[in-house]
Amino acid sequence: MSLISKRRLRLLGNNLLARLDLTIQRRSRMAELGFLDDPTTSVLHQTRETKDALRSDHPRIAELRQRYEGHPAAAHTQWTSSFVQNEIDLAGFRGDNAYVSQRLGQGIANYALSTQYVNSHDVQDLRSRLSEDGQFGVHSFAIGTQTVSRDLLDSILEINFLDEHLNLLDGRSLTILDIGAGYGRLAQRLTGLASNIDYICTDAVPESTYLCEFYKDFYGLDNVTVASQWFPLTRFSKLLRVERSIWRSTFTASAKCLQLRSRGGST
């Protein structure tokens, strides 16, 4: 195929893909932009305090496991204790795992295209306000002048979406409850952008709750509360029983009122 034919084919392909907001890029051009570099895996944070904190036999994790045991919300179909043990390395909890998949089928080309897509949809210009510090095993890539990770790219898209529909970044005082917060990824990103937001993290996986507590303390997230610190998961069942009792009483009273009205009586 001649050079002219290849160029025409690429132009035709780009014209068709433009409708889907996609484009074809030459590998040589991606290499010039630094899009074909190998990923960088962060060095794990190995201070004595951090190494001692991020171990599976930590007393706090044992306490949370005991607290959550037998609770309906902790009856997991996927995040079982054996799954967590095999899948999550606490010392590298931001690595390629069940919290955030980062390497499976996602090479540098995928990250380059994802970065291009995110930048084109970043209405709030969050890429200039958020960064990747490479802590705790995260896989990062140098894309042009940016250092990106799946964590960072996902966060930029998620926060833009939430702001578009809920106006999170307009300065109003807001409280967010994150059910299934993982290790607190979005809490750290969002509260770093907006001091007006109080963020509550809750998770029925003991290790996730513990990592949320660790993440909060490590980054000094004053606007983040981990639910186990003030409202243990085991108390939710008691609250639900009270709410069900109130609901039954209200429903019964309403039913009696309807019966009286249908008979022409007064209430």
C-alpha positions as CSV (number, residue, x, y, z in Angstrom):
1,M,0.0,0.0,0.0
2,S,1.4,3.4,-1.0
3,L,2.1,6.2,1.5
4,I,-0.7,8.2,-0.2
5,S,-3.2,5.3,0.2
6,K,-2.3,4.9,3.9
7,R,-2.8,8.6,4.5
8,R,-6.1,8.6,2.7
9,L,-7.2,5.6,4.7
10,R,-6.2,7.2,8.0
11,L,-8.1,10.4,7.1
12,L,-11.1,8.4,6.1
13,G,-10.9,6.4,9.4
14,N,-10.5,9.6,11.4
15,N,-13.5,11.2,9.7
16,L,-15.7,8.2,10.7
17,L,-14.3,8.0,14.2
18,A,-14.7,11.7,14.8
19,R,-18.5,11.0,15.3
20,L,-17.5,8.9,18.3
21,D,-14.9,11.4,19.6
22,L,-12.1,9.1,18.6
23,T,-9.0,9.4,16.5
24,I,-6.2,7.3,14.9
25,Q,-2.6,8.1,16.0
26,R,0.6,6.8,14.6
27,R,2.8,4.8,17.0
28,S,5.8,7.1,16.1
29,R,3.8,10.1,17.0
30,M,2.8,8.6,20.3
31,A,6.5,7.8,21.0
32,E,7.4,11.4,20.3
33,L,4.8,12.5,22.9
34,G,6.2,10.0,25.4
35,F,3.2,7.7,25.2
36,L,5.1,4.5,24.8
37,D,7.1,4.5,28.0
38,D,7.0,1.7,30.5
39,P,4.8,2.0,33.6
40,T,6.3,3.1,36.9
41,T,5.4,1.1,40.0
42,S,5.8,3.2,43.1
43,V,8.2,2.1,45.9
44,L,6.2,1.1,48.9
45,H,6.2,3.5,51.8
46,Q,8.4,1.6,54.3
47,T,8.9,3.7,57.3
48,R,8.7,1.8,60.6
49,E,5.3,3.2,61.5
50,T,3.8,2.5,58.1
51,K,5.2,-1.0,57.9
52,D,3.8,-1.8,61.3
53,A,0.4,-0.3,60.4
54,L,0.0,-2.1,57.1
55,R,0.0,-5.7,58.3
56,S,-2.9,-8.1,58.1
57,D,-2.5,-9.1,61.8
58,H,-2.9,-5.6,63.1
59,P,-5.0,-5.5,66.3
60,R,-7.4,-2.9,64.8
61,I,-8.2,-5.1,61.8
62,A,-8.9,-8.0,64.2
63,E,-11.2,-5.7,66.2
64,L,-13.1,-4.7,63.0
65,R,-13.4,-8.3,61.8
66,Q,-14.9,-9.3,65.1
67,R,-17.3,-6.3,65.1
68,Y,-18.5,-7.1,61.6
69,E,-18.8,-10.8,61.9
70,G,-22.3,-12.1,61.5
71,H,-23.7,-8.8,60.3
72,P,-25.9,-9.0,57.1
73,A,-23.9,-6.3,55.4
74,A,-20.8,-8.4,55.9
75,A,-22.2,-11.5,54.2
76,H,-20.1,-11.1,51.1
77,T,-20.4,-12.9,47.8
78,Q,-17.1,-11.7,46.5
79,W,-15.2,-9.8,49.2
80,T,-14.9,-12.8,51.5
81,S,-12.0,-13.1,54.0
82,S,-10.2,-15.5,51.7
83,F,-10.7,-13.2,48.7
84,V,-9.2,-10.2,50.6
85,Q,-6.3,-12.3,51.9
86,N,-5.4,-13.5,48.4
87,E,-6.2,-10.2,46.5
88,I,-5.2,-7.3,48.8
89,D,-1.6,-6.6,49.8
90,L,-2.0,-4.1,52.6
91,A,1.5,-2.6,52.1
92,G,0.7,-2.0,48.4
93,F,-3.1,-1.4,48.7
94,R,-3.1,1.1,45.9
95,G,-1.5,-1.5,43.5
96,D,-3.2,-3.5,40.8
97,N,-5.9,-5.3,42.8
98,A,-9.7,-5.5,43.4
99,Y,-9.8,-1.9,44.5
100,V,-8.5,-0.5,41.2
101,S,-7.6,-2.7,38.3
102,Q,-4.6,-1.1,36.6
103,R,-2.6,-3.4,34.4
104,L,-4.9,-6.1,33.0
105,G,-5.2,-5.2,29.3
106,Q,-4.2,-1.6,30.1
107,G,-0.8,-0.9,28.6
108,I,0.7,2.5,28.0
109,A,-1.3,3.0,24.8
110,N,-4.5,2.5,26.7
111,Y,-3.4,5.0,29.3
112,A,-2.3,7.5,26.6
113,L,-5.7,7.4,24.9
114,S,-7.5,7.5,28.3
115,T,-5.5,10.6,29.3
116,Q,-6.4,12.3,26.0
117,Y,-10.1,11.4,26.6
118,V,-10.0,12.6,30.2
119,N,-8.3,15.9,29.3
120,S,-10.9,16.6,26.7
121,H,-13.7,16.1,29.1
122,D,-12.1,17.8,32.2
123,V,-14.4,20.8,32.3
124,Q,-13.2,21.9,35.8
125,D,-9.5,21.6,34.8
126,L,-8.9,19.1,37.6
127,R,-5.8,17.8,36.0
128,S,-4.0,21.0,37.0
129,R,-5.2,20.7,40.6
130,L,-4.8,17.0,41.3
131,S,-1.7,14.9,41.0
132,E,-0.3,11.4,41.5
133,D,2.2,11.1,44.3
134,G,3.0,7.4,43.6
135,Q,2.4,6.1,47.1
136,F,1.5,2.6,48.2
137,G,2.1,0.5,45.1
138,V,0.1,2.5,42.5
139,H,1.1,2.0,38.8
140,S,1.7,5.3,37.1
141,F,2.6,6.4,33.6
142,A,4.4,9.4,32.2
143,I,2.1,10.7,29.5
144,G,3.6,13.8,27.9
145,T,4.1,16.2,30.9
146,Q,1.6,14.4,33.1
147,T,2.1,11.5,35.5
148,V,-1.2,9.6,35.5
149,S,-2.7,6.6,37.2
150,R,-6.0,4.8,36.9
151,D,-6.8,6.3,40.3
152,L,-6.2,9.9,39.1
153,L,-8.0,9.5,35.7
154,D,-11.0,7.9,37.3
155,S,-11.2,10.6,40.0
156,I,-11.1,13.4,37.5
157,L,-14.0,12.0,35.5
158,E,-16.0,11.1,38.6
159,I,-15.6,14.5,40.2
160,N,-16.5,16.3,36.9
161,F,-19.6,14.1,36.6
162,L,-20.7,14.8,40.2
163,D,-20.1,18.5,39.8
164,E,-22.1,18.7,36.6
165,H,-25.1,17.1,38.2
166,L,-24.8,18.2,41.9
167,N,-22.6,21.3,41.7
168,L,-20.2,19.9,44.3
169,L,-17.5,22.6,43.7
170,D,-19.7,25.7,44.0
171,G,-18.6,26.4,47.6
172,R,-21.8,25.2,49.4
173,S,-21.4,23.2,52.6
174,L,-22.1,19.6,51.7
175,T,-22.0,16.2,53.4
176,I,-21.3,13.1,51.3
177,L,-21.9,9.5,52.5
178,D,-19.8,7.1,50.5
179,I,-21.1,3.5,50.9
180,G,-18.4,1.1,49.9
181,A,-15.6,3.6,50.1
182,G,-12.8,1.1,49.6
183,Y,-9.6,2.6,50.9
184,G,-10.9,6.2,50.6
185,R,-9.6,7.1,47.2
186,L,-12.4,9.5,46.1
187,A,-12.6,11.0,49.6
188,Q,-8.9,12.0,49.5
189,R,-9.3,13.5,46.0
190,L,-12.5,15.4,46.5
191,T,-11.8,16.9,50.0
192,G,-8.5,18.1,48.7
193,L,-10.3,20.2,46.1
194,A,-13.2,21.4,48.3
195,S,-12.8,22.3,51.9
196,N,-16.6,22.9,52.1
197,I,-17.3,19.2,51.8
198,D,-17.5,16.8,54.7
199,Y,-17.0,13.3,53.5
200,I,-18.2,10.1,55.4
201,C,-16.6,6.8,54.4
202,T,-18.2,3.5,55.3
203,D,-17.5,0.0,54.1
204,A,-18.5,-3.5,55.3
205,V,-15.1,-5.0,54.6
206,P,-12.9,-4.7,57.8
207,E,-9.7,-4.2,55.8
208,S,-11.3,-1.4,53.8
209,T,-12.5,0.4,56.9
210,Y,-9.0,0.1,58.4
211,L,-7.4,1.4,55.2
212,C,-9.8,4.3,55.2
213,E,-8.7,5.2,58.7
214,F,-5.0,4.8,57.7
215,Y,-5.5,6.9,54.6
216,K,-7.3,9.6,56.5
217,D,-4.5,9.9,59.1
218,F,-1.7,9.6,56.5
219,Y,-2.9,12.5,54.5
220,G,-4.4,14.5,57.4
221,L,-7.9,14.6,55.9
222,D,-9.7,16.7,58.5
223,N,-13.0,16.7,56.5
224,V,-13.1,12.9,56.2
225,T,-14.8,10.7,58.8
226,V,-14.6,7.0,58.8
227,A,-18.0,5.7,59.9
228,S,-16.7,3.1,62.3
229,Q,-15.2,5.8,64.4
230,W,-18.6,7.3,65.3
231,F,-21.3,4.8,64.2
232,P,-20.2,1.2,64.1
233,L,-21.7,-1.0,61.4
234,T,-23.2,-3.3,64.1
235,R,-25.5,-0.5,65.2
236,F,-27.2,-0.2,61.8
237,S,-29.3,-3.3,62.4
238,K,-30.7,-1.8,65.7
239,L,-31.5,1.4,63.8
240,L,-33.2,-0.5,61.0
241,R,-35.4,-2.4,63.6
242,V,-36.5,0.9,65.1
243,E,-37.2,2.4,61.6
244,R,-39.3,-0.7,60.7
245,S,-41.2,-0.4,64.0
246,I,-42.0,3.2,63.2
247,W,-42.9,2.4,59.7
248,R,-45.3,-0.3,60.8
249,S,-47.0,2.0,63.3
250,T,-47.4,4.7,60.7
251,F,-48.8,2.3,58.2
252,T,-51.3,0.9,60.6
253,A,-52.4,4.3,61.7
254,S,-52.8,5.4,58.1
255,A,-54.8,2.3,57.3
256,K,-57.2,2.9,60.1
257,C,-57.7,6.5,58.9
258,L,-58.6,5.3,55.5
259,Q,-61.0,2.8,56.9
260,L,-62.8,5.5,58.9
261,R,-63.0,7.8,56.0
262,S,-64.4,5.1,53.7
263,R,-67.1,4.6,56.3
264,G,-67.8,8.3,56.5
265,G,-66.2,8.7,59.9
266,S,-63.9,11.5,61.1
267,T,-60.4,11.3,62.4
